[in-house]
Amino acid sequence: MENVHIVMARKYDVIEWIPFDRLSGVKKISKGGFGSVYSATWLDGVRKVETIKDADNDNYKKVREPSSIVALKTLAGLSRKTDEKVLEGDIYGVMPYVAPEVLLGEQQFTQAADVYGLGVIMTEITTGQRAFDGRKFDAILGADICGKGLRPEFALGTPKCYIELAEKCMNSDPKE
């Protein structure tokens, strides 16, 4: 886990950045084909809102739980294993996560294509919904992604720096 620098948590419709040094007791739980899952104790704890009632009003106070157990996931090679043989012209993956240059057949899978998929995942973290939820993953969606530059949306209130990073990940130019 030495490459992990920050973790992001979403609870109560709040996005919060968690510095890695605020986690303790990191333990590997499981490993799968695309990454590993860890548990850890978040020293600061989950933020929550308490209602304080008085005679006339409801007042709200932000507080934290003393500490919280959280799950962490690493992502290694989002589209395929590096030693997996790819046949010429084949496209692997779920459409919203596949980079436009790969959908168009201009390039095979690369690390840049994986970064694009990470940007899509970042939008899902903010909304709590799958990218392009409710749309068919078909040629029309592919044309909108490749031709019109369609990208998944972010939840209201998402920090500007987070949106900028995700948008850089989903840039239609893989060199960017």
C-alpha positions as CSV (number, residue, x, y, z in Angstrom):
1,M,0.0,0.0,0.0
2,E,3.0,2.3,-0.2
3,N,1.7,4.0,-3.3
4,V,-1.6,5.1,-1.6
5,H,-1.4,8.8,-0.6
6,I,-5.0,9.7,-0.1
7,V,-8.3,8.0,0.4
8,M,-11.7,9.5,-0.3
9,A,-14.8,8.8,1.8
10,R,-18.4,9.7,1.0
11,K,-20.9,9.7,3.8
12,Y,-23.9,11.9,4.4
13,D,-23.5,13.4,0.9
14,V,-20.1,14.9,1.8
15,I,-16.9,14.1,0.0
16,E,-13.9,14.1,2.3
17,W,-10.2,13.6,1.5
18,I,-8.5,11.4,4.0
19,P,-4.7,11.6,4.2
20,F,-3.1,8.2,4.4
21,D,-1.3,9.1,7.6
22,R,-4.8,9.4,9.3
23,L,-5.3,5.6,8.8
24,S,-3.9,3.0,11.1
25,G,-3.9,-0.8,11.3
26,V,-4.1,-1.3,7.5
27,K,-4.6,-5.0,6.9
28,K,-5.1,-6.8,3.6
29,I,-8.5,-8.6,3.5
30,S,-8.5,-10.1,0.0
31,K,-7.0,-9.9,-3.5
32,G,-8.8,-10.2,-6.8
33,G,-8.0,-10.0,-10.5
34,F,-8.0,-6.2,-10.5
35,G,-6.7,-5.2,-7.1
36,S,-6.7,-5.8,-3.4
37,V,-9.0,-4.8,-0.6
38,Y,-7.8,-3.6,2.8
39,S,-9.4,-2.6,6.1
40,A,-8.1,0.2,8.2
41,T,-9.1,2.4,11.2
42,W,-9.7,6.0,10.2
43,L,-8.4,7.9,13.2
44,D,-10.5,11.0,12.7
45,G,-13.7,9.1,12.2
46,V,-16.7,9.6,10.0
47,R,-18.3,13.1,10.0
48,K,-21.9,13.2,11.0
49,V,-24.5,15.8,11.8
50,E,-26.4,15.8,15.1
51,T,-29.6,17.6,15.7
52,I,-29.8,19.7,18.9
53,K,-33.4,20.6,19.8
54,D,-34.3,23.6,21.9
55,A,-37.6,25.2,22.6
56,D,-37.9,27.0,19.2
57,N,-35.5,25.6,16.7
58,D,-33.6,22.6,15.5
59,N,-29.9,23.4,15.4
60,Y,-27.3,21.2,13.7
61,K,-23.8,20.5,14.9
62,K,-21.1,18.7,12.9
63,V,-19.3,16.0,14.9
64,R,-17.1,13.1,14.3
65,E,-17.2,9.5,15.5
66,P,-14.1,8.7,17.6
67,S,-12.7,6.4,14.9
68,S,-14.2,4.3,12.1
69,I,-13.3,1.1,10.3
70,V,-13.1,1.7,6.5
71,A,-12.5,-0.4,3.5
72,L,-9.8,0.5,0.9
73,K,-9.4,-0.8,-2.6
74,T,-6.4,-0.7,-4.8
75,L,-6.8,-0.7,-8.6
76,A,-4.1,-2.5,-10.7
77,G,-4.6,-2.6,-14.4
78,L,-8.2,-1.4,-14.9
79,S,-8.8,-2.9,-18.3
80,R,-6.9,-6.2,-18.4
81,K,-3.9,-8.0,-17.0
82,T,-0.6,-7.0,-18.5
83,D,0.3,-10.5,-19.5
84,E,-3.0,-11.2,-21.2
85,K,-2.8,-11.5,-25.0
86,V,-5.1,-9.2,-26.9
87,L,-6.3,-10.1,-30.3
88,E,-6.0,-7.4,-33.0
89,G,-9.2,-5.3,-33.2
90,D,-10.7,-6.8,-30.0
91,I,-12.1,-4.4,-27.4
92,Y,-12.4,-5.5,-23.8
93,G,-14.2,-3.8,-21.0
94,V,-17.5,-2.0,-20.2
95,M,-18.2,0.9,-22.6
96,P,-18.3,3.8,-20.2
97,Y,-14.8,2.9,-18.9
98,V,-13.1,2.3,-22.2
99,A,-11.1,5.3,-23.6
100,P,-12.4,6.9,-26.8
101,E,-9.2,6.1,-28.7
102,V,-9.7,2.4,-27.9
103,L,-13.4,2.5,-28.8
104,L,-12.4,4.0,-32.2
105,G,-9.8,1.3,-32.7
106,E,-7.0,3.9,-33.0
107,Q,-5.0,2.3,-30.1
108,Q,-4.8,-0.8,-28.1
109,F,-5.2,-0.7,-24.3
110,T,-2.5,1.4,-22.7
111,Q,-1.9,2.9,-19.2
112,A,-3.4,6.1,-20.6
113,A,-6.6,4.2,-21.4
114,D,-6.6,2.9,-17.8
115,V,-6.3,6.5,-16.5
116,Y,-9.4,7.3,-18.6
117,G,-11.3,4.5,-16.8
118,L,-10.2,5.9,-13.4
119,G,-11.6,9.3,-14.3
120,V,-15.0,7.6,-15.0
121,I,-14.8,5.8,-11.6
122,M,-14.1,9.2,-10.0
123,T,-17.4,10.5,-11.3
124,E,-19.2,7.4,-9.8
125,I,-17.7,8.1,-6.4
126,T,-19.3,11.6,-6.4
127,T,-22.7,10.5,-7.5
128,G,-23.0,7.0,-6.1
129,Q,-24.3,5.9,-9.4
130,R,-22.9,4.0,-12.4
131,A,-21.7,6.1,-15.3
132,F,-24.4,6.8,-17.8
133,D,-26.9,5.0,-15.6
134,G,-30.1,4.3,-17.5
135,R,-28.5,4.4,-20.9
136,K,-27.8,1.4,-23.1
137,F,-24.2,0.6,-23.6
138,D,-24.5,0.6,-27.4
139,A,-23.2,2.2,-30.6
140,I,-25.2,5.4,-29.9
141,L,-23.5,5.8,-26.5
142,G,-20.1,5.1,-28.1
143,A,-20.8,7.7,-30.8
144,D,-21.7,10.3,-28.1
145,I,-18.5,9.5,-26.1
146,C,-16.2,9.6,-29.1
147,G,-17.9,12.1,-31.4
148,K,-19.5,14.5,-29.0
149,G,-17.1,14.2,-26.0
150,L,-19.9,13.0,-23.7
151,R,-18.6,12.3,-20.2
152,P,-20.3,11.2,-17.0
153,E,-21.6,14.0,-14.7
154,F,-20.4,14.9,-11.2
155,A,-22.6,15.4,-8.1
156,L,-23.4,18.9,-7.1
157,G,-20.9,20.2,-4.5
158,T,-18.0,18.1,-5.8
159,P,-14.8,20.0,-5.1
160,K,-13.4,21.9,-8.1
161,C,-9.9,20.3,-7.8
162,Y,-11.5,16.8,-7.8
163,I,-13.5,17.6,-11.0
164,E,-10.4,19.1,-12.7
165,L,-8.4,15.9,-12.0
166,A,-11.1,13.6,-13.2
167,E,-11.6,15.6,-16.3
168,K,-7.9,15.5,-17.0
169,C,-8.1,11.7,-16.6
170,M,-11.0,11.6,-19.2
171,N,-9.3,13.9,-21.7
172,S,-10.0,12.7,-25.3
173,D,-6.3,13.1,-26.1
174,P,-4.5,10.2,-24.4
175,K,-1.2,12.2,-24.4
176,E,-2.8,14.7,-22.0
